[in-house]
Amino acid sequence: MTPSIAVIQIKTPHWQCTPLWVPLFLLWIPAVLLLPFIFVAIFGLAVAGRVDPWRAMATLWNLVCSLPGTHVRVVADGAKVQVRIL
């Protein structure tokens, strides 16, 4: 299953942002338009790195499909940034 929504929240000691819901499925529109270039780039990098191009594409797809459930939290100097991919 591909990721569909990312929730971004930023907090500082003096300011707090309401959670921002970013629809990731809208990124698929430019990705589909750039798909021929992406395939050529993956194929070229795979050949240059002596890796099977089909295996490289399968690995990239598996990486994208494993993103749902990712939860990243960064805290520095009292500021917090939180990203959840649903």
C-alpha positions in Angstrom: 0.0 0.0 0.0 1.4 3.4 -1.0 1.4 6.2 1.5 -1.5 8.6 1.1 -1.2 11.3 3.8 1.6 12.9 5.8 0.9 14.7 9.1 3.4 17.4 9.9 3.4 19.2 13.3 5.9 21.9 14.5 6.2 23.1 18.1 8.5 25.7 19.5 8.6 27.2 23.0 6.7 30.3 21.8 4.7 28.9 18.9 2.7 25.8 18.0 1.5 24.9 14.5 -1.8 23.0 14.1 -1.1 19.6 12.4 -0.7 20.0 8.7 -2.2 17.2 6.6 -0.4 16.8 3.3 -2.1 14.6 0.8 0.7 12.5 -0.7 -1.4 11.0 -3.4 -1.2 14.4 -5.2 2.5 13.7 -5.7 1.6 10.7 -7.9 0.4 13.0 -10.6 3.9 14.5 -11.4 5.5 11.2 -10.7 3.4 9.5 -13.4 4.3 12.3 -15.8 8.0 11.9 -15.0 7.9 8.1 -15.0 9.8 7.7 -18.3 12.7 9.8 -17.0 12.6 8.0 -13.6 12.9 4.6 -15.4 15.8 5.8 -17.5 17.6 7.2 -14.4 17.0 4.0 -12.4 18.1 1.8 -15.4 21.3 4.0 -15.9 22.2 4.0 -12.3 21.6 0.2 -12.0 23.8 -0.5 -15.1 26.5 1.8 -13.8 26.4 0.1 -10.4 26.2 -3.4 -11.9 22.8 -4.1 -10.3 19.8 -5.8 -12.0 17.6 -2.8 -13.1 14.4 -4.7 -12.4 15.6 -5.6 -8.9 16.5 -1.9 -8.3 12.9 -0.9 -9.4 11.4 -3.6 -7.2 13.5 -2.4 -4.2 12.5 1.2 -4.8 8.8 0.2 -5.0 9.1 -1.8 -1.8 10.7 1.2 0.0 7.8 3.5 -1.1 5.2 0.9 0.0 6.8 0.4 3.4 6.5 4.1 4.3 3.0 4.1 5.9 3.4 3.9 9.7 6.7 5.9 9.7 6.9 8.3 12.6 9.8 10.7 12.8 10.2 13.1 15.7 13.1 15.6 16.0 13.7 17.7 19.1 16.4 20.4 19.3 16.6 23.4 21.6 13.1 23.0 22.7 11.6 23.0 19.2 9.9 19.8 18.0 9.1 18.6 14.5 7.0 15.6 14.1 6.2 13.8 10.8 3.8 10.8 10.5 3.1 9.0 7.3 -0.3 7.3 7.2 
